[in-house]
Amino acid sequence: MYTNTIHDYNQHKQWLKDFFEGEFIHPNLLKVDNDKGEGFIFFYKIHPSIYFIYYNIDAKRDFTIDLDYGNASYFKYFASFFNRNISVKNKEQNTLQSLQSNGFYTCTRKISVVNQVLKGERLQNINIYFSETSITEIDDKDIGEYYINRTHFFNYFDENREMILFKKSLQEINHFSEKLKAKILPVKMQELYYLFLRALKRVTIPSCEVSFDENKLGELFQLRNKLIGNWEIKPDFEGLVQKLKGNAEETEALFESVFGYPVATYYSNYKMELIRIAILSKQQSISEIATAFGYTQVQHFSTTFKRKFGASPSEYLQQNG
């Protein structure tokens, strides 16, 4: 396993250049084309406390990126987008927790996240490395203080329609020339930064403090995946929580600290966002969508949707479709 300790941004860039044996064809664009992989890494700095690294590499052989940011001087937190799988390392036991993902996460730099990429897979994610400056830009003072006062955390956010559209536009840009990519990608990174701050603002502040333990992330993600595994049957929230090890109240509190909402609220919000995406995709009728998500009466479905989004499904489609 290839490991190293990162201290500053320039060293980080050099480390990736050496690891991928790449060539800088632009000050911020590293081209990779060898037996390890093919693609590029884009680097972008908004100002000295906000940095972006965008990976777009097709792996020609297996590789692992295991970096230690514990003593990094240029950021305090980081966020990572478009990971299909998140591997969190237990440093004491030298083991990995594999977390199934379709969204993004943000955490303190103390948490060790490893990138494991197999031959034939594509490493395609964007990392943001940031400090308290970004936290103060959240348009909600209470949320900002909540993050600043947390010395150790891991927050997960599910992919919403805005992120899906952003990722789709990014796929198109990947096929542009190197010169054009170098001009357009900075704009896309700033757009992502805006979406990121909006996501942070939507978090609910937990009603009670809980001591965060990243070694329990595996169990919490298993609970999350069971919640969203079958939309036709409403899950037994209390039963699912009680099946996990430890105190049920503590598990509920830990779930809220990671996913931003209590178990039942998370389930409801996630379900309604998927319904919103399905309506705007126009691939199914309103009644078909209602049935797919376990509603036996379209009127009840419409009322529930309107309570969440302020308009009925048909009205919402007319306004946003």
C-alpha positions as CSV (number, residue, x, y, z in Angstrom):
1,M,0.0,0.0,0.0
2,Y,1.4,3.3,-1.1
3,T,1.3,5.8,1.8
4,N,2.7,9.2,2.6
5,T,2.2,12.2,4.9
6,I,1.0,15.4,3.4
7,H,2.1,18.8,4.8
8,D,1.2,21.5,2.3
9,Y,-0.6,22.0,-1.0
10,N,2.4,22.1,-3.3
11,Q,3.8,18.9,-1.8
12,H,0.4,17.3,-2.3
13,K,0.5,18.2,-6.0
14,Q,4.0,16.9,-6.3
15,W,3.1,13.7,-4.5
16,L,0.3,13.0,-7.0
17,K,2.5,13.8,-10.0
18,D,5.1,11.3,-8.7
19,F,2.5,8.7,-7.8
20,F,0.8,8.8,-11.2
21,E,4.0,9.6,-13.1
22,G,2.2,12.4,-14.8
23,E,3.1,15.5,-16.7
24,F,1.9,19.1,-16.1
25,I,0.6,20.4,-19.4
26,H,-0.8,23.4,-17.6
27,P,0.1,24.7,-14.1
28,N,-3.2,23.2,-12.9
29,L,-3.7,20.3,-15.2
30,L,-1.7,17.0,-14.7
31,K,-1.9,14.6,-17.6
32,V,-1.7,10.9,-16.8
33,D,-1.0,8.4,-19.6
34,N,1.0,5.3,-18.7
35,D,0.6,1.7,-17.5
36,K,-1.0,2.9,-14.2
37,G,-3.8,4.9,-15.8
38,E,-5.0,7.4,-18.3
39,G,-6.7,10.7,-17.8
40,F,-6.0,13.9,-15.8
41,I,-6.0,15.6,-12.4
42,F,-7.1,19.2,-12.2
43,F,-5.9,21.4,-9.3
44,Y,-7.6,24.7,-8.4
45,K,-7.2,27.2,-5.5
46,I,-9.9,29.8,-4.8
47,H,-7.7,31.4,-2.2
48,P,-5.1,30.2,0.4
49,S,-7.7,28.3,2.4
50,I,-9.9,26.6,-0.3
51,Y,-8.3,24.0,-2.6
52,F,-9.8,21.6,-5.2
53,I,-8.4,18.4,-6.7
54,Y,-10.5,16.7,-9.4
55,Y,-9.5,13.2,-10.4
56,N,-10.5,11.7,-13.8
57,I,-8.4,8.6,-14.4
58,D,-9.2,5.2,-15.9
59,A,-7.1,2.7,-14.0
60,K,-5.0,0.3,-16.1
61,R,-4.0,-1.6,-12.9
62,D,-5.0,-1.7,-9.3
63,F,-3.8,1.1,-7.1
64,T,-4.4,2.6,-3.6
65,I,-4.0,6.2,-2.5
66,D,-3.6,6.2,1.3
67,L,-2.6,9.7,2.5
68,D,-2.1,11.0,6.0
69,Y,-3.4,14.6,6.4
70,G,-3.1,14.6,10.2
71,N,-0.3,17.3,10.1
72,A,-1.4,19.2,7.0
73,S,-1.0,22.9,7.5
74,Y,-3.2,24.2,4.6
75,F,-6.6,22.9,5.6
76,K,-8.7,21.6,8.5
77,Y,-11.6,19.9,6.8
78,F,-12.2,18.2,3.5
79,A,-15.1,17.1,1.4
80,S,-15.3,14.5,-1.4
81,F,-17.8,14.1,-4.1
82,F,-19.0,11.4,-6.5
83,N,-17.5,8.4,-4.7
84,R,-19.3,5.1,-5.3
85,N,-17.5,3.6,-2.3
86,I,-15.9,5.3,0.7
87,S,-13.1,3.4,2.6
88,V,-12.5,4.7,6.1
89,K,-9.4,3.5,7.7
90,N,-9.1,2.3,11.4
91,K,-5.5,3.4,12.1
92,E,-5.1,1.4,15.2
93,Q,-6.3,-1.9,13.7
94,N,-5.1,-1.0,10.1
95,T,-8.5,-2.2,8.7
96,L,-10.9,-0.5,6.3
97,Q,-14.7,0.1,6.6
98,S,-16.3,0.1,3.1
99,L,-19.3,2.4,2.9
100,Q,-21.6,2.2,-0.1
101,S,-22.2,5.7,-1.4
102,N,-24.1,7.7,-3.9
103,G,-23.5,11.1,-2.4
104,F,-20.7,13.1,-0.8
105,Y,-19.2,13.6,2.6
106,T,-17.3,16.1,4.6
107,C,-15.1,15.5,7.6
108,T,-12.2,16.6,9.7
109,R,-8.7,15.9,8.4
110,K,-8.1,13.4,11.3
111,I,-10.3,10.9,9.6
112,S,-8.3,8.7,7.2
113,V,-10.1,7.9,3.9
114,V,-8.4,5.6,1.4
115,N,-9.0,5.5,-2.4
116,Q,-8.9,1.9,-3.6
117,V,-9.2,1.7,-7.4
118,L,-9.3,-1.6,-9.4
119,K,-8.1,-2.2,-12.9
120,G,-10.8,-1.1,-15.4
121,E,-12.5,1.3,-12.9
122,R,-12.5,5.1,-13.1
123,L,-11.2,7.3,-10.3
124,Q,-13.5,10.2,-10.8
125,N,-14.1,12.4,-7.7
126,I,-13.6,15.9,-6.6
127,N,-12.0,16.8,-3.2
128,I,-12.3,20.2,-1.5
129,Y,-9.8,21.0,1.2
130,F,-10.9,24.0,3.3
131,S,-10.7,25.8,6.7
132,E,-13.0,27.8,9.0
133,T,-13.1,30.5,6.3
134,S,-15.6,28.3,4.3
135,I,-17.6,27.6,7.4
136,T,-18.1,31.3,8.0
137,E,-19.5,31.6,4.5
138,I,-22.5,29.4,5.3
139,D,-25.5,31.6,5.2
140,D,-26.6,30.5,8.6
141,K,-24.7,31.6,11.7
142,D,-26.0,28.8,13.9
143,I,-25.0,26.1,11.4
144,G,-21.6,27.7,11.0
145,E,-21.0,27.8,14.7
146,Y,-22.1,24.2,14.9
147,Y,-19.4,23.0,12.5
148,I,-16.7,25.2,14.0
149,N,-17.4,23.9,17.5
150,R,-17.0,20.2,16.3
151,T,-13.4,19.0,16.5
152,H,-14.1,15.6,15.0
153,F,-16.9,14.7,12.6
154,F,-18.1,13.0,9.4
155,N,-21.2,14.2,7.6
156,Y,-22.7,12.4,4.7
157,F,-25.1,14.0,2.1
158,D,-27.1,12.1,-0.5
159,E,-26.9,13.0,-4.1
160,N,-29.8,15.4,-5.1
161,R,-31.0,16.6,-8.5
162,E,-28.6,19.6,-8.5
163,M,-25.6,17.3,-8.0
164,I,-26.8,14.9,-10.7
165,L,-27.1,17.8,-13.2
166,F,-23.6,19.1,-12.2
167,K,-22.1,15.7,-12.7
168,K,-23.7,15.4,-16.1
169,S,-22.3,18.7,-17.2
170,L,-18.9,17.6,-15.9
171,Q,-18.9,14.5,-18.0
172,E,-19.3,16.6,-21.1
173,I,-16.3,18.9,-20.1
174,N,-14.1,15.8,-19.7
175,H,-14.1,15.4,-23.5
176,F,-13.0,19.0,-24.2
177,S,-9.4,19.8,-25.2
178,E,-6.9,20.4,-22.4
179,K,-6.8,24.1,-23.1
180,L,-10.6,24.4,-22.8
181,K,-10.7,22.2,-19.7
182,A,-8.2,24.5,-18.0
183,K,-10.5,27.5,-18.7
184,I,-13.9,25.9,-17.8
185,L,-13.1,23.7,-14.8
186,P,-12.3,26.6,-12.5
187,V,-15.9,27.9,-13.1
188,K,-17.3,24.4,-12.4
189,M,-15.3,24.1,-9.2
190,Q,-16.8,27.4,-7.9
191,E,-20.3,26.1,-8.9
192,L,-19.6,23.0,-6.8
193,Y,-18.4,25.1,-3.9
194,Y,-21.8,27.0,-4.0
195,L,-23.7,23.7,-4.0
196,F,-21.6,22.4,-1.1
197,L,-22.3,25.4,1.1
198,R,-26.0,25.1,0.3
199,A,-25.9,21.4,1.4
200,L,-24.2,22.3,4.7
201,K,-26.9,24.9,5.4
202,R,-29.6,22.3,5.2
203,V,-28.2,20.2,8.1
204,T,-30.3,20.2,11.2
205,I,-28.4,20.8,14.5
206,P,-28.8,17.7,16.7
207,S,-30.8,18.1,19.9
208,C,-28.0,16.5,22.0
209,E,-24.2,16.2,21.8
210,V,-22.7,12.8,21.0
211,S,-19.1,11.6,21.0
212,F,-18.4,10.7,17.4
213,D,-16.6,7.5,16.6
214,E,-15.7,6.8,13.0
215,N,-15.3,3.1,13.7
216,K,-19.1,2.9,13.9
217,L,-19.6,4.4,10.4
218,G,-20.0,0.9,8.9
219,E,-23.0,0.1,11.1
220,L,-24.6,3.5,10.5
221,F,-24.3,3.1,6.7
222,Q,-25.8,-0.4,7.0
223,L,-28.8,1.1,8.9
224,R,-29.1,3.8,6.2
225,N,-29.1,1.2,3.4
226,K,-31.8,-0.8,5.1
227,L,-33.9,2.3,5.4
228,I,-33.9,3.0,1.7
229,G,-33.8,-0.6,0.5
230,N,-37.5,-1.0,-0.3
231,W,-39.8,2.0,-0.9
232,E,-43.0,-0.1,-1.1
233,I,-42.9,-1.0,2.6
234,K,-42.4,1.6,5.4
235,P,-39.5,0.4,7.6
236,D,-39.7,-0.3,11.3
237,F,-37.4,2.6,12.4
238,E,-37.3,1.6,16.1
239,G,-36.7,-2.1,15.2
240,L,-33.8,-1.4,12.8
241,V,-32.1,0.9,15.4
242,Q,-32.5,-1.7,18.2
243,K,-30.9,-4.4,16.0
244,L,-27.5,-2.6,16.1
245,K,-25.0,-3.0,18.9
246,G,-25.1,-0.5,21.7
247,N,-27.6,1.9,23.2
248,A,-30.5,2.7,20.9
249,E,-30.6,6.4,21.9
250,E,-26.8,6.7,21.2
251,T,-27.3,5.1,17.8
252,E,-30.0,7.5,16.9
253,A,-27.8,10.4,18.0
254,L,-24.8,9.1,16.0
255,F,-27.0,8.6,12.9
256,E,-28.3,12.2,13.2
257,S,-24.7,13.5,13.6
258,V,-23.5,11.7,10.4
259,F,-26.6,12.0,8.1
260,G,-27.9,15.4,9.3
261,Y,-31.4,14.2,10.4
262,P,-33.0,11.7,12.8
263,V,-33.7,8.3,11.3
264,A,-37.4,8.8,10.4
265,T,-36.8,12.3,9.0
266,Y,-33.9,11.1,6.9
267,Y,-36.0,8.4,5.4
268,S,-38.8,10.8,4.6
269,N,-36.4,13.5,3.1
270,Y,-34.5,10.9,1.0
271,K,-37.8,9.4,-0.3
272,M,-39.2,12.8,-1.3
273,E,-36.0,13.8,-3.1
274,L,-36.1,10.6,-5.2
275,I,-39.8,11.3,-6.0
276,R,-38.9,14.8,-7.0
277,I,-36.1,13.5,-9.3
278,A,-38.5,10.9,-10.8
279,I,-41.2,13.5,-11.5
280,L,-38.7,15.9,-13.2
281,S,-37.2,13.0,-15.3
282,K,-40.7,12.6,-17.0
283,Q,-40.1,8.9,-17.5
284,Q,-43.1,7.8,-15.6
285,S,-46.6,9.1,-15.0
286,I,-47.6,10.6,-11.6
287,S,-49.6,7.5,-10.7
288,E,-46.8,5.2,-11.7
289,I,-44.4,7.1,-9.4
290,A,-46.9,7.0,-6.6
291,T,-47.2,3.3,-6.9
292,A,-43.4,2.7,-7.1
293,F,-43.0,4.5,-3.8
294,G,-45.7,2.7,-1.9
295,Y,-48.6,5.0,-2.2
296,T,-52.0,3.3,-2.8
297,Q,-53.9,6.6,-3.4
298,V,-52.6,9.3,-5.8
299,Q,-54.5,12.0,-3.8
300,H,-52.5,11.1,-0.6
301,F,-49.3,11.1,-2.7
302,S,-50.1,14.5,-4.1
303,T,-50.9,16.0,-0.7
304,T,-47.7,14.6,0.8
305,F,-45.6,16.0,-2.1
306,K,-47.3,19.4,-1.8
307,R,-46.6,19.6,1.9
308,K,-42.9,19.1,1.2
309,F,-42.4,21.2,-2.0
310,G,-45.3,23.7,-1.9
311,A,-46.9,22.4,-5.1
312,S,-48.7,19.3,-6.3
313,P,-46.6,16.9,-8.5
314,S,-48.2,18.2,-11.7
315,E,-47.8,21.8,-10.7
316,Y,-44.2,21.3,-9.7
317,L,-43.4,19.7,-13.0
318,Q,-45.0,22.6,-14.9
319,Q,-42.9,25.1,-12.8
320,N,-39.6,23.3,-13.0
321,G,-39.8,20.9,-15.9
